[in-house]
Amino acid sequence: MTLLLILIAFLFMLLGTPLFTVFSGLTLFLLFFSHIDSSAMIIEMHRIATTPILVAIPLFTFAGYLLSESKAPRRLIGLTDALLGWLPGGLSIIALITCSAFTALTGATGLTIIALGGILLPALLQGKYPEKFSLGLVINSGTLGLLFPPSLPIIIYAIVSKVQINQLFLAGLLPGILMILLLSGFSVKKAIAAEVPRARFNTSQMFKALREAIWELPLPLVVLGGIYSGYFAVSEAAAITAVYVFLVEVIIYRDIKWRDLPQVMRKSMVLVGGILIILGAALGLTNYLIDEEVPMKLLNLFKSFTDSPYLFLVLLNLFLLGVGCLMDIFSALIVVIPLITPIADAYGIHPVHLGVIFLANLQIGALTPPIGMSLFVASLRFEKPMSTIITASLPFILVLLLVLAIITYVPWFSLALLN
């Protein structure tokens, strides 16, 4: 009965039924046929509402949307162009860094492709980069940044898995930097092979770009420096970030008019509301799965195949890539984490290392053919057929899979900064 209901729910998801109704309906049916009180859903929603770190989600989201609606992306691109444009393949490195920073602040890969794609793709084509390479670069750059703080998926992972968020923020830094470095190396090689012309370093242009972005440059230092120095908690960092971004974009730069603020707030809170509704409904389902010992049954199934943690990690990566391809990242985090964490613990996988593997997989899963969410967003944004989008993305996906293998089997990258 449980398996049948899950298959029916999965069918409804594929047909486009809102996820919170799928999770809520499935949970109520499962609870009805079990010995568990249906008030478990209400208890889980109350637990979420009283989680101190929860307030960070709407505050960081609001700050991210303020940045996306302002001219901050253009200033960031201008600054990185002035600093790195003289390098071979410099504009491709600029795209990677800019998109990573933007995704880390907004927490939404699709939003990065929409907001920055219209700026970066014409710039790359104008800089004589091949069209196929430029398209793939922009699409894959849009998914980077989920491992960098204050990414919303990191916060949600910490809430659901009950791992310390400060540790996750630190653990994602080196793997995220490794992704950017290897993609940068690949991009530079392609740019040299295509004989892309290089711009000359211009000191006056650099100082002009620094002057224009001077108020936005301290933002990462405010967020990360405050958290890791111990001056304020993550929720306080979120409040300070929201206030700082509001002052900079609305009052100092005046990119966002006062009359536009309600619309920006509405957009950001729609995303937050969707996340919280799915979170509450899915955690009710999670409660059922744990009470019915589904993770332990899955563990026994895995154990029947292998006792090797290395083979388990291979199977885990394949499973999570499929999940990231089929589900949006927030739903995947909420539903799958409670199932996987007990199994990974039994195989001796460090919980923080597991979090990095989890997020890296879902990030790549959003690009995985044939139905990765970012591929559809890019197809709509750039008005290209899906076959073109997939073909352009494949070389970059292979590089990301190489990074995933390194992250998975070399825990040092995830755990070094914790020690």
PyMOL commands that set and color helices and strands:
alter all, ss='L'
color gray80, all
select helices_A, chain A and resi 2-14+19-32+40-49+52-69+72-84+90-106+109-126+131-141+152-161+165-171+173-193+203-212+219-229+234-252+258-291+294-305+309-326+329-346+351-365+373-382+386-409+412-415
alter helices_A, ss='H'
color red, helices_A
deselect
rebuild
show_as cartoon
